Amino acid sequence: MALTCRSLPHGTGPKRLIDYRGRVKIALMDSGIGLLAATAAVRRLRPDADLVLSLDPDGMPWGPRTPQDLTERALAVAEAAAAHRPDALIVGCNTATVHALTALRARLEPGLPVIGTVPAIKPAAAGGGPLAIWATPATTGSPYQRDLIEDFAGGVAVTQVPCWGLAEAVERADETAIDAAVAAAAELTPDEVTTVVLGCTHYELVGERIRAAVQRPGRPPLALHGSAGAVAAQALRRLGGRPAPQAPPSGTLTVLLSGREGALPTAALTYAEGRLLGRVAAARTAQ
């Protein structure tokens, strides 16, 4: 049977073909390995999806940068990914979503759908209990996060917890620094909290360590809310694909390091999400 395709505009570049047999290619971007959680979620939903990971080791960390500088770095990383002609682009970083999502969409859409990462405040607040939002200092207290709290957590007690150094420690896979940063943030988290929102994608890589640090004896089991699963599902919806977790694990993996093809950072393999991807042979995406 003949393959049915149609041409779609891809930003201002050449046209691309969407394969209606179901094959998809999804790109993810971040300054570092915070994108691993969303990448692993995509891999679980679509083991056959070709993945393009675009990181920025030359420019990381993005958090301390000015919004203008961060946006310029994010645009460069996104355009490196777009050159591999994905069907969707996930911004696997809360901070980049806050500052650069509008610019990324203006540059790449409608040809390339761009999906941002938003803290899971709405589903967390639906539980009704006191909640804490663990986020980077740059995001904690930002107008963006305050608006999310006002829009989705009205009537719920919310504590914003700045997690000094945690994202950086996770990026380095520095066990001692991770333990210290988690312990410091746990000290700022009220005992009565029943739910923690992981407001930085790096934190999802150490979610169980956060749970253990915040769980109080005699209290109900702590609920953790990350964004990776929802972001992966939204990416498939945006490109018109469907979950197919039973598909053969045939998807390729291309890693871009500040625009250069390379390999997953060694630190990524410290985490289960990175090891899942590490089992996929790196492959050069056909142009």
PyMOL commands that set and color helices and strands:
alter all, ss='L'
color gray80, all
select helices_A, chain A and resi 33-45+67-82+94-108+121-125+143-152+166-172+175-187+201-214+228-239+266-270+272-278
alter helices_A, ss='H'
color red, helices_A
select strands_A, chain A and resi 5-8+16-19+25-29+50-55+88-91+114-115+131-135+158-162+195-198+223-225+253-257+260-262
alter strands_A, ss='S'
color yellow, strands_A
deselect
rebuild
show_as cartoon
